[in-house]
Amino acid sequence: MKAIRTYRISIFVLLVCIFFMQALQAQNGETPQKRKTNAISVPQILFSGVLFENPEKNQVWYISNAFELFSANTVEGFVFNPQVKFTQNYQDGRFFSLNPNLRYGFGNERFQAQLKTQYFYNPNKNGLLELSGGRAIEQLYDESTLSAFNNTLYTFAFSENFLKAYERSYIEFSQTVSPFKNFLLSTTFSWNERNPLNNLTKYEDDEDFTSNNPENVELANTAFEKNTAVVFEAELRWQIGHRLERKRGQLISKGKYPALTLSYTNANDDILGGDVSYEKLSLSIQDDYEIGYNRGRFFIEVGDFLKKDNLTFVDFNHFKGKETVYGTYGNNQFQLLEYYSNSTADFYIQGHYEHYFESLYTIYDEVKFQPVVGVNYLYTEASGNYVELGVGMDKIFDNWRVDFYNSWRDSKYESFGVRIGFNIN
């Protein structure tokens, strides 16, 4: 029954997205080449957020999208979550940013506030300082592909509450610098008080909604008690011809050749009242390359916990699963994998590859579609071998993409799904 229900949800969301795409095209009434690059669009207001630039003062303001501003979930109820980011750029390449975030849950009647700051102080050495702190509601996996829009839609239209959250009071300091040519070193130190959360009573008593503690094949009970985690993280990236590029207010590391990244995390229970203790190590390689009119991108990562004396489900290694029809696309994402069922505290391997073929032009020279195929792989001791294969079409109506994926686990067929995304330049 769940499979049938998921299929119906996919069809419904697919039809809504197709209608929305067509409406946008009719509204624009112009070819991609004629559109203004900095024009504010409906997808930006609804999904990606809006940038306002002041070239005379070298200032940029970012306002979060409507679904981040007004969302809802089973833990907080209706949420008011205003987010603004201000960036001051300088002529020599330096910049400074402030990102305050206020949040209030009307269901749990709880107020949250945090502030993030960045100072890019040395463009020649890629020197970046970041300081943040406050109290926030966060997903168990802070890099989850689940957006506020998707969670709100699926929770209250289909009783599928994918969001699994906890409360974190923290202070965090990070520094990034290039110690040598083609190397980028990032270090982060954070103190975190982590509080578990439950669904509001009306959702906890409703069997249609799942618990805020997700199911996992490796850990029978993912619930945890209030704890303090003192965490040090280090990441060393090597890439020939490496450079940092800014895109929509974010610094992105890029280069012509593959990038190797070594990551290390240590949680210490001997300082600052910490009671979480573990170490984990991972090594990844990724690349985005072009061959003629074709393009490929891949991401491969292996990792393991060196020790795990005392850790919670928050500290597990999570993967970028996706259970919603609409979502973002990235080079280390799965398209059908459940968000937390395969999270692990043991050895894992994940691999992702996408190949973009030469564009297919329509009868209108300005309009072109680009075929794409993808494969995703995951291995953990508890969940076995998991594989996804997909085919799709990119650049539909300029920035839309549609994919059809199938998945197998240990050579047994598991599921099928349709995935749609909108690529914001």
Sequence and secondary structure as in RCSB ss.txt:
>XXXX:A:sequence
MKAIRTYRISIFVLLVCIFFMQALQAQNGETPQKRKTNAISVPQILFSGVLFENPEKNQVWYISNAFELFSANTV
EGFVFNPQVKFTQNYQDGRFFSLNPNLRYGFGNERFQAQLKTQYFYNPNKNGLLELSGGRAIEQLYDESTLSAFN
NTLYTFAFSENFLKAYERSYIEFSQTVSPFKNFLLSTTFSWNERNPLNNLTKYEDDEDFTSNNPENVELANTAFE
KNTAVVFEAELRWQIGHRLERKRGQLISKGKYPALTLSYTNANDDILGGDVSYEKLSLSIQDDYEIGYNRGRFFI
EVGDFLKKDNLTFVDFNHFKGKETVYGTYGNNQFQLLEYYSNSTADFYIQGHYEHYFESLYTIYDEVKFQPVVGV
NYLYTEASGNYVELGVGMDKIFDNWRVDFYNSWRDSKYESFGVRIGFNIN
>XXXX:A:secstr
 HHHHHHHHHHHHHHHHHHHHHHHHHHH S GGGS TT   HHIIIII EEEEETTTTEEEEE  HHHHEEEETT
TEEEE  BEEEEEE TTS EEEEEEEEEEETTTTEEEEEEEEEEEEEGGGTEEEEEEEEEEEEESSTT S  HHH
HHHHHHHH      EEEEEEEEEEEEE SSTTEEEEEEEEEEEEEE    HHHHT TTS  SS   SS S     
 EEEEEEEEEEEE TT EEEEETTEEEEE SS EEEEEEEEE SSSTT   EEEEEEEEEEEEEEETTEEEEEEE
EEEEEEEEEE  GGGSB      SSB    TT  SS  SSTT BSS EEEEEEEEE   EE SSTT EEEEEEEE
EEEEETTTEEEEEEEEEEEEETTTEEEEEEEEEETTEEEEEEEEEEE   
